[in-house]
Amino acid sequence: MGLGFLNLNSLILTCMFVFSCVIQQSPSVKASNVTQSNTACDLSQGKWVYDNTYPLYNPNSCPFIETEYNCQKNGRPDQDYLKYRWQPSGCKLSRFNGTQFLSKLMGKKILIVGDSISYTQWNSLACLLHSTVPNSKYDFHPKSSISFPEYGVSLTYIQDHFFVDLVQDPTLGRVLNLDSISNGKAWKGYDVMIFNTYHWWNHKGAMQHWDHIILGGKIYKDLDRLYAFHQALNTWGRWIDSNIHTTKIKVFFQGISPTHYNLQGQSKSGSCLGVTKMTQRRMSRSEEPAVAVVKNVLRRMKKQVTLLDITASSELRKDGHPSIYGTKGKSDCSHWCEAGVPDTWNEFLFHFIVL
């Protein structure tokens, strides 16, 4: 690839990153370029309230839900996890209204880019809209797109775990280039864009998707994962700044979705196993460094991006994961049951788009 290989550990870069984060989190940094949920009301802070009028749709009546996320269909016996509504501390979060959403976005194209967490939000939004207009014709392509011709609204999902380029090199194998985004060509032409990445940055061993990393023209065997995540988001931010006119296009970043695994080895027995009640206090706060990275990148961008700050509310919902009621043959404490928590993420989206 014409670049010198550096088989070093990333200690120096990590130290630089930590020092940089300390500076970037100082009060003097302005937040004028990112709309967060605390501009009018901080949607991220509040409590879950039991509400018998929830869920917003019957999961068994939605034709789009993947089997692995339909916990009721997979035999989950309890239903309390379906009945919670998020109540922000300083205002009321409006109930999702699909007719209002479709009317507001009539003739518009919505894009969701990210991993399986983003796919869950896409799936949830499709169900929410279909449940509102069940007799309206739709055109559905699994794991790809759904459109409602009556409203001229389309909802597209593109799977992209890292945003930046992951390429195959004959010598180095799979190379993750933190400086480059060529996939962005497929992101153009939409009116609403929702992005998310994080979970796949933490995979190691057989689950790791790269053999080497490129950053600043240098090749590394690996880097501190939070540091690499930060650099990739910076590249994504520059792409948005250069390619998207946010006066015409609404851009969102879906916040970090928390997992609920035991700290002693996140493999066989997730700590959500057997949990049927939500908690009223935050748990591990393990996602906080990544949340800080996201806010830092959005704050420094030239274009306006809205953060769907879902982390604190979702962290309380240890009960909302599929656990053994998925299809993976193990306790899944990373993804979410549908209906459930992802519907609240879309109520956040509804708040920013319609109200």
Stockholm file with secondary structure:
# STOCKHOLM 1.0

chainA/1-355         MGLGFLNLNSLILTCMFVFSCVIQQSPSVKASNVTQSNTACDLSQGKWVYDNTYPLYNPNSCPFIETEYNCQKNGRPDQDYLKYRWQPSGCKLSRFNGTQFLSKLMGKKILIVGDSISYTQWNSLACLLHSTVPNSKYDFHPKSSISFPEYGVSLTYIQDHFFVDLVQDPTLGRVLNLDSISNGKAWKGYDVMIFNTYHWWNHKGAMQHWDHIILGGKIYKDLDRLYAFHQALNTWGRWIDSNIHTTKIKVFFQGISPTHYNLQGQSKSGSCLGVTKMTQRRMSRSEEPAVAVVKNVLRRMKKQVTLLDITASSELRKDGHPSIYGTKGKSDCSHWCEAGVPDTWNEFLFHFIVL
#=GR chainA/1-355 SS CCSCEECCCSHHHHHHHHHHHHHHTSTTSCCTTEECTTSSSCTTSEEEEECTTCCSSCGGGCTTCCGGGCTTTTTCCCCGGGSEEEEESSSCCCCCCHHHHHHHTTTCEEEEEESHHHHHHHHHHHHHHHHHSTTSCCEEETTTEEEETTTTEEEEEEECSSSSEEEEETTTEEEEETTCCCGGGGGTTCSEEEECCCGGGGCCGGGCCCSEEEETTEEESCCCHHHHHHHHHHHHHHHHHHHCCTTTSEEEEECCCCCCCCSSCSSSSCTTTTCCSCCSSCCCCTTHHHHHHHHHHHHHCSSCEEEECCHHHHHTCGGGSCBTSSSSSSCBCSSCCSSSHHHHHHHHHHHHHHC
#=GC SS_cons         CCSCEECCCSHHHHHHHHHHHHHHTSTTSCCTTEECTTSSSCTTSEEEEECTTCCSSCGGGCTTCCGGGCTTTTTCCCCGGGSEEEEESSSCCCCCCHHHHHHHTTTCEEEEEESHHHHHHHHHHHHHHHHHSTTSCCEEETTTEEEETTTTEEEEEEECSSSSEEEEETTTEEEEETTCCCGGGGGTTCSEEEECCCGGGGCCGGGCCCSEEEETTEEESCCCHHHHHHHHHHHHHHHHHHHCCTTTSEEEEECCCCCCCCSSCSSSSCTTTTCCSCCSSCCCCTTHHHHHHHHHHHHHCSSCEEEECCHHHHHTCGGGSCBTSSSSSSCBCSSCCSSSHHHHHHHHHHHHHHC
//
